[in-house]
């Protein structure tokens, strides 16, 4: 099997978001929630901009896409990227880019890393990094968005333990 050739990442901008969450769910389920579109659509996006559709081609170099829709205005925001590293069920690395200007100007390529650790009591600790954000404003916006999204993931995992 030949190696996948990925485009080089541009130099990432300086702002970085680091979050850690522990979910009362097994690592395999948290992995599936991140990698299966039919699960992801139930929790991805902040409460005021939930995901309404999307897809992914889960392979190194494969594309992912998600459409978030404002609950207030019905406006759509598309985001997407490519998978750069997949180590099931522990590590997922993908590029992230808004399709259109968002928060502080034209879209920028950023990088998300999700690392899932199995805890001794059967829960999952997730270390999450979003790097390459353009500004403090972008960092603040993404911090709100990802925390709201991860709150939704926690609630979805609690409601869907199997």
WOURFEN-V604072 format. One record per residue. N is the residue number from 1. RES is the residue in one letter. PSI is psi in whole degrees, 0 to 359 (999 if undefined). OMEGA is omega in whole degrees, 0 to 359 (999 if undefined). D_FIRST is the distance of its C-alpha to the first C-alpha in Angstrom with 1 decimal. Layout:
n:res:psi:omega:d_first
N:RES:PSI:OMEGA:D_FIRST
N:RES:PSI:OMEGA:D_FIRST
This chain:
n:res:psi:omega:d_first
1:X:132:182:0.0
2:X:153:180:3.8
3:X:146:178:6.7
4:X:133:178:9.2
5:X:115:180:12.4
6:X:144:174:15.4
7:X:149:178:18.9
8:X:143:175:21.1
9:X:141:172:23.6
10:X:166:176:27.1
11:X:126:183:29.6
12:X:141:178:30.4
13:X:165:198:34.0
14:X:345:188:36.0
15:X:136:187:36.8
16:X:137:177:34.8
17:X:127:176:35.3
18:X:126:178:34.8
19:X:148:173:35.5
20:X:132:178:35.4
21:X:149:171:36.0
22:X:126:182:36.3
23:X:141:177:35.9
24:X:64:183:37.6
25:X:151:177:34.4
26:X:152:182:31.6
27:X:321:181:28.4
28:X:321:180:26.4
29:X:319:178:28.8
30:X:320:176:28.7
31:X:312:180:24.9
32:X:322:179:25.1
33:X:324:179:28.0
34:X:333:192:25.9
35:X:350:179:22.8
36:X:117:183:24.4
37:X:325:181:26.3
38:X:339:173:28.9
39:X:316:184:29.8
40:X:323:182:29.5
41:X:342:180:32.0
42:X:347:184:34.6
43:X:343:185:34.7
44:X:141:180:33.0
45:X:150:178:35.5
46:X:166:184:38.9
47:X:327:182:41.7
48:X:355:177:43.2
49:X:62:182:39.9
50:X:152:175:37.9
51:X:136:179:34.6
52:X:340:175:35.4
53:X:161:179:32.0
54:X:174:177:28.4
55:X:167:172:24.8
56:X:150:175:21.4
57:X:91:190:17.8
58:X:83:174:16.7
59:X:155:178:13.3
60:X:126:184:12.9
61:X:345:180:14.3
62:X:153:183:15.9
63:X:150:169:19.6
64:X:150:179:22.5
65:X:149:176:26.1
66:X:139:175:29.4
67:X:121:174:33.0
68:X:142:182:35.8
69:X:130:177:39.3
70:X:128:177:42.6
71:X:339:182:44.8
72:X:314:188:47.8
73:X:343:184:47.2
74:X:3:178:44.3
75:X:143:178:42.5
76:X:141:172:38.7
77:X:121:179:36.5
78:X:144:176:32.8
79:X:160:179:30.2
80:X:183:180:26.5
81:X:198:181:23.5
82:X:144:176:19.8
83:X:132:180:17.9
84:X:332:180:17.0
85:X:134:179:16.4
86:X:114:176:16.2
87:X:90:184:17.1
88:X:136:357:18.6
89:X:36:189:21.6
90:X:337:186:22.7
91:X:130:179:21.5
92:X:123:180:21.0
93:X:129:181:21.1
94:X:151:173:21.7
95:X:157:183:23.7
96:X:130:180:27.0
97:X:134:172:29.2
98:X:146:179:32.2
99:X:325:184:32.4
100:X:172:177:36.0
101:X:139:185:38.4
102:X:130:176:38.9
103:X:299:183:41.3
104:X:47:173:41.6
105:X:199:185:40.6
106:X:151:181:37.5
107:X:149:176:34.1
108:X:145:174:32.2
109:X:129:178:28.6
110:X:175:185:28.6
111:X:129:178:26.2
112:X:135:175:26.5
113:X:126:178:25.3
114:X:120:178:26.0
115:X:125:182:26.0
116:X:127:180:27.2
117:X:131:175:29.1
118:X:128:178:30.5
119:X:164:181:34.2
120:X:334:182:36.2
121:X:16:174:38.1
122:X:7:177:35.1
123:X:181:181:35.1
124:X:123:172:32.4
125:X:129:180:33.0
126:X:125:170:31.1
127:X:122:187:30.9
128:X:132:177:30.4
129:X:133:172:30.3
130:X:109:185:30.7
131:X:157:180:30.9
132:X:13:179:31.8
133:X:146:192:34.7
134:X:330:190:37.2
135:X:173:174:40.5
136:X:323:179:42.6
137:X:315:178:43.2
138:X:318:178:39.5
139:X:314:180:39.1
140:X:316:179:42.1
141:X:315:180:40.9
142:X:327:177:37.4
143:X:315:176:38.9
144:X:310:184:41.1
145:X:313:181:38.3
146:X:321:178:35.8
147:X:318:177:38.7
148:X:318:178:39.9
149:X:315:181:36.4
150:X:331:171:35.9
151:X:318:178:39.4
152:X:320:177:38.3
153:X:315:180:35.1
154:X:315:180:37.4
155:X:320:180:39.8
156:X:317:178:37.1
157:X:320:179:35.7
158:X:324:181:39.3
159:X:345:184:39.9
160:X:65:186:36.7
161:X:347:183:36.2
162:X:999:999:34.2
